[in-house]
């Protein structure tokens, strides 16, 4: 499932994620699942038809990412793999950053982060001029609704409805790498 919120030149996307890293860091072995959220730049290409034509929309490169993940075989609610990537270079995220506040209360932490777009852009070392003049205000207003949608996604992941392993995994096939998600 994919959610998207668009403002002037910045947007937010969130979706469920089932992930198995083929080359995990020590302590990060095994499947994980949860919700990935990214703050991204948006582009509005010119219309490709009449004034009534659908507006092309490009959800472009990420600025910042939060992964609200847990080990598939671990206890529900552990937040044991929950982390963020304060800087993204091109399309590649930086190293996982674990934060005690994020693990203690991921939804509140996420709301606070989304409430401060200039701070996110500074920590990501992204030029503030890439955001529109009203993006920070609009994102701050939408932050509680975005966090609520993320909480709903997490509940559906934990219920086994979303962030499901790839087909064949239930039959006992060994999975050495997987990424089942829009993001």
For each residue, the residues with C-beta under 8 A, 3 or more apart:
1: 15 16 153 156 162 182
2: 13 14 15 182 183
3: 13 14 15 146 149 153
4: 11 12 13 59
5: 11 12 13 142 146
6: 11 42 57 59
7: 10 11 42 132 134 135 138 139 142
8: 42 131 132 133 134 135 138
9: 41 42 43 130 131 132 135
10: 7 39 40 41 42 63 117 130 131 132 135 139
11: 4 5 6 7 39 40 41 42 59
12: 4 5 37 38 39 40 114 139 142 146
13: 2 3 4 5 37 38 40 59 182 183
14: 2 3 35 36 37 38 146 149 150 153 183
15: 1 2 3 35 36 153 181 182 183
16: 1 33 34 35 36 153 156 157 162 163 181
17: 33 34 35 36 67 69 163 179 180 181 183
18: 31 32 33 72 163 164 165 166 178 179 180 181
19: 31 32 33 69 178 179 180 181
20: 30 31 32 175 176 177 178 179
21: 24 25 28 29 177
22: 176 177
23:
24: 21 28 29 30
25: 21 28 96
26: 29
27:
28: 21 24 25 32 81 96
29: 21 24 26
30: 20 24 71 72 73
31: 18 19 20 71 72 73 165 175 178
32: 18 19 20 28 69 70 71 72 81
33: 16 17 18 19 69 70 72 157 163
34: 16 17 67 68 69 70 81 82 154 157 163
35: 14 15 16 17 67 68 69 150 153 154 157 163
36: 14 15 16 17 65 66 67 68 69 181 183
37: 12 13 14 65 66 67 68 110 146 150
38: 12 13 14 62 63 64 65 66 183
39: 10 11 12 62 63 64 65 114 117 120 139
40: 10 11 12 13 59 60 61 62 63
41: 9 10 11 60 61 63 130
42: 6 7 8 9 10 11 57 58 59 60
43: 9 57 58 60
44: 55 56 57 58
45: 48 56 58
46: 56
47: 50 51 53 55 56
48: 45 53 56
49: 52 53
50: 47 53
51: 47
52: 49
53: 47 48 49 50
54:
55: 44 47
56: 44 45 46 47 48
57: 6 42 43 44
58: 42 43 44 45
59: 4 6 11 13 40 42
60: 40 41 42 43
61: 40 41 88 90 91
62: 38 39 40 65 88 91 93
63: 10 38 39 40 41 88 120 121 124 126 130
64: 38 39 84 85 86 87 88 113 120 123 124
65: 36 37 38 39 62 84 85 88 93
66: 36 37 38 83 84 85 102 106 110 113
67: 17 34 35 36 37 81 82 83 84 85 96
68: 34 35 36 37 79 82 106 110 150 154
69: 17 19 32 33 34 35 36 81 82 83
70: 32 33 34 74 76 77 78 79 80 81 82
71: 30 31 32 74 78 80 81
72: 18 30 31 32 33 165
73: 30 31
74: 70 71 78 80
75: 78
76: 70 158
77: 70 158
78: 70 71 74 75
79: 68 70 82 102 103 104 106
80: 70 71 74 103
81: 28 32 34 67 69 70 71
82: 34 67 68 69 70 79 98 102 103 106
83: 66 67 69 96 97 98 99 102
84: 64 65 66 67 96 97 99 102 113
85: 64 65 66 67 88 93 94 95 96 97
86: 64 94 97 120 123 124
87: 64 93 94 123 124 125
88: 61 62 63 64 65 85 91 92 93 94 124
89: 92 94
90: 61
91: 61 62 88
92: 88 89
93: 62 65 85 87 88
94: 85 86 87 88 89 97
95: 85
96: 25 28 67 83 84 85
97: 83 84 85 86 94
98: 82 83 102 103
99: 83 84 102 103 109
100: 103 104
101: 104 105 108 109
102: 66 79 82 83 84 98 99 106 109 110
103: 79 80 82 98 99 100 106
104: 79 100 101 109
105: 101 108 109
106: 66 68 79 82 102 103 109 110 154
107: 110 111 147 150 151
108: 101 105 111 112 147
109: 99 101 102 104 105 106 112 113
110: 37 66 68 102 106 107 113 114 143 146 147 150
111: 107 108 114 115 143 144 146 147
112: 108 109 115 116
113: 64 66 84 109 110 116 119 120
114: 12 39 110 111 117 120 139 140 142 143 146 147
115: 111 112 139 140 143
116: 112 113 119 120 136 140
117: 10 39 114 120 121 131 135 136 139 140
118: 121 122 128 131 136
119: 113 116 122 123
120: 39 63 64 86 113 114 116 117 123 124
121: 63 117 118 124 126 127 128 130 131
122: 118 119 125 126 128
123: 64 86 87 119 120
124: 63 64 86 87 88 120 121
125: 87 122
126: 63 121 122 130
127: 121 130
128: 118 121 122 131
129:
130: 9 10 41 63 121 126 127
131: 8 9 10 117 118 121 128 135 136
132: 7 8 9 10 135
133: 8
134: 7 8 137 138
135: 7 8 9 10 117 131 132 138 139
136: 116 117 118 131 139 140
137: 134 140 141
138: 7 8 134 135 141 142
139: 7 10 12 39 114 115 117 135 136 142 143
140: 114 115 116 117 136 137 143
141: 137 138
142: 5 7 12 114 138 139 145 146
143: 110 111 114 115 139 140 146 147
144: 111 147 148
145: 142 148 149
146: 3 5 12 14 37 110 111 114 142 143 149 150
147: 107 108 110 111 114 143 144 150 151
148: 144 145 151 152
149: 3 14 145 146 152 153
150: 14 35 37 68 107 110 146 147 153 154
151: 107 147 148 154 155
152: 148 149 155 156
153: 1 3 14 15 16 35 149 150 156 157 162
154: 34 35 68 106 150 151 157 158
155: 151 152 158 159
156: 1 16 152 153 159 161 162
157: 16 33 34 35 153 154 160 161 162 163
158: 76 77 154 155
159: 155 156
160: 157 164
161: 156 157
162: 1 16 153 156 157
163: 16 17 18 33 34 35 157 180 181
164: 18 160 180
165: 18 31 72 169 170 175 178 180
166: 18 169 175 178 180
167:
168: 171 173
169: 165 166 173 175 178
170: 165
171: 168
172:
173: 168 169
174:
175: 20 31 165 166 169 178
176: 20 22
177: 20 21 22
178: 18 19 20 31 165 166 169 175
179: 17 18 19 20
180: 17 18 19 163 164 165 166
181: 15 16 17 18 19 36 163
182: 1 2 13 15
183: 2 13 14 15 17 36 38
